[in-house]
Amino acid sequence: MAGVQELMERIRQQRGETVRALAALGEPELTAALDGGGDVRYCLWRILIETNRARIEVAEALAALGWQQSGAPRILALTFESRGDLVSLLTGMADEYLDMEPAPGEWSVRQTLEHANLVDRRYTDASLEAVSLARQGLPMRQPSGGGSRGEPERLPGRLIDVLAALRARRDEVVARLAGLTDEELRAPIIYRGDEVDVHYRLHLLAAHEREHTGQVARTLRAVGFAQTEAQMILGQAESARGALFGSLIGVPDDVLTRATDGGAPSVEAILERTIDAEARLVERARGGVAA
């Protein structure tokens, strides 16, 4: 039996293969006809549809089983959605654009991502410090290292290496925070001089990433990167994958494999089908291009 993390990793691996196979397709390849009807472009849209379909069916299966996410996983799901939108922008981007500055002294894409990576850790540390103080009955205080300032952790290498490092950090953040109880989410914490709570602070993870996703978009326009149609479609599929992954945070393995009383497939079966469907669509698209 595959656990949630194993299935998510298999989906990631398949999506990586999908992007490598199809992101470079141009207009002539997209319009290539397929045996049985349709064109290669249709295969790309089907990948997006299959991902969205899986998210809806997972939600329906979990509801039928009477399981729902608690507060912390529900908030952290937003961080997978924001990450999907960030990766969507970067889909198909050549490595040469990583270090291009949009203007003298302004951050490159790499520098922006390094900052976001640092803030993921610092916001998490600050939230857990606040929870620890509340558990001990101690008064809240200014987080010792939870702000956004500081020297970013360097993210060397190609875009694929940078994204792998960001993914590892985000997985770490979710693992550290997903088990917080609703009571712990109410722990007080100081943010920019105001008293808020950990519940609010967790929302800042996705909000901060969205802020810098906008910055990345402006940078890419300034340095001259524009996605092709194939890359835009695959980017939308990445956004959909983020939403799907968000819905899986906290799902126990025993719920993963349980079929509903109405005979609908289990969450595990839905995800397995999605992986297989995407692999078949990639092969069909390759066949259309090669014909």
Secondary structure in CASP SS format (residue, H / E / C, confidence):
PFRMAT SS
TARGET T0000
AUTHOR 0000-0000-0000
METHOD secondary structure of the structure
MODEL  1
M C 1.00
A C 1.00
G C 1.00
V H 1.00
Q H 1.00
E H 1.00
L H 1.00
M H 1.00
E H 1.00
R H 1.00
I H 1.00
R H 1.00
Q H 1.00
Q H 1.00
R H 1.00
G H 1.00
E H 1.00
T H 1.00
V H 1.00
R H 1.00
A H 1.00
L H 1.00
A C 1.00
A C 1.00
L C 1.00
G C 1.00
E H 1.00
P H 1.00
E H 1.00
L H 1.00
T C 1.00
A C 1.00
A E 1.00
L C 1.00
D C 1.00
G C 1.00
G C 1.00
G C 1.00
D E 1.00
V H 1.00
R H 1.00
Y H 1.00
C H 1.00
L H 1.00
W H 1.00
R H 1.00
I H 1.00
L H 1.00
I H 1.00
E H 1.00
T H 1.00
N H 1.00
R H 1.00
A H 1.00
R H 1.00
I H 1.00
E H 1.00
V H 1.00
A H 1.00
E H 1.00
A H 1.00
L H 1.00
A H 1.00
A H 1.00
L C 1.00
G C 1.00
W C 1.00
Q C 1.00
Q C 1.00
S C 1.00
G H 1.00
A H 1.00
P H 1.00
R H 1.00
I H 1.00
L H 1.00
A H 1.00
L H 1.00
T H 1.00
F H 1.00
E H 1.00
S H 1.00
R H 1.00
G H 1.00
D H 1.00
L H 1.00
V H 1.00
S H 1.00
L H 1.00
L H 1.00
T C 1.00
G C 1.00
M C 1.00
A C 1.00
D H 1.00
E H 1.00
Y H 1.00
L C 1.00
D C 1.00
M C 1.00
E C 1.00
P C 1.00
A C 1.00
P C 1.00
G C 1.00
E C 1.00
W C 1.00
S C 1.00
V H 1.00
R H 1.00
Q H 1.00
T H 1.00
L H 1.00
E H 1.00
H H 1.00
A H 1.00
N H 1.00
L H 1.00
V H 1.00
D H 1.00
R H 1.00
R H 1.00
Y H 1.00
T H 1.00
D H 1.00
A H 1.00
S H 1.00
L H 1.00
E H 1.00
A H 1.00
V H 1.00
S H 1.00
L H 1.00
A H 1.00
R H 1.00
Q C 1.00
G C 1.00
L C 1.00
P C 1.00
M C 1.00
R C 1.00
Q C 1.00
P C 1.00
S C 1.00
G C 1.00
G C 1.00
G C 1.00
S C 1.00
R C 1.00
G C 1.00
E C 1.00
P C 1.00
E C 1.00
R C 1.00
L C 1.00
P C 1.00
G C 1.00
R C 1.00
L H 1.00
I H 1.00
D H 1.00
V H 1.00
L H 1.00
A H 1.00
A H 1.00
L H 1.00
R H 1.00
A H 1.00
R H 1.00
R H 1.00
D H 1.00
E H 1.00
V H 1.00
V H 1.00
A H 1.00
R H 1.00
L H 1.00
A C 1.00
G C 1.00
L C 1.00
T C 1.00
D H 1.00
E H 1.00
E H 1.00
L H 1.00
R C 1.00
A C 1.00
P E 1.00
I E 1.00
I E 1.00
Y E 1.00
R C 1.00
G C 1.00
D E 1.00
E E 1.00
V E 1.00
D E 1.00
V H 1.00
H H 1.00
Y H 1.00
R H 1.00
L H 1.00
H H 1.00
L H 1.00
L H 1.00
A H 1.00
A H 1.00
H H 1.00
E H 1.00
R H 1.00
E H 1.00
H H 1.00
T H 1.00
G H 1.00
Q H 1.00
V H 1.00
A H 1.00
R H 1.00
T H 1.00
L H 1.00
R H 1.00
A H 1.00
V H 1.00
G C 1.00
F C 1.00
A C 1.00
Q C 1.00
T C 1.00
E H 1.00
A H 1.00
Q H 1.00
M H 1.00
I H 1.00
L H 1.00
G H 1.00
Q H 1.00
A H 1.00
E H 1.00
S H 1.00
A H 1.00
R H 1.00
G H 1.00
A H 1.00
L H 1.00
F H 1.00
G H 1.00
S H 1.00
L C 1.00
I C 1.00
G C 1.00
V C 1.00
P C 1.00
D H 1.00
D H 1.00
V H 1.00
L H 1.00
T C 1.00
R C 1.00
A C 1.00
T C 1.00
D C 1.00
G C 1.00
G C 1.00
A C 1.00
P C 1.00
S C 1.00
V H 1.00
E H 1.00
A H 1.00
I H 1.00
L H 1.00
E H 1.00
R H 1.00
T H 1.00
I H 1.00
D H 1.00
A H 1.00
E H 1.00
A H 1.00
R H 1.00
L H 1.00
V H 1.00
E H 1.00
R H 1.00
A H 1.00
R H 1.00
G H 1.00
G H 1.00
V H 1.00
A H 1.00
A C 1.00
END
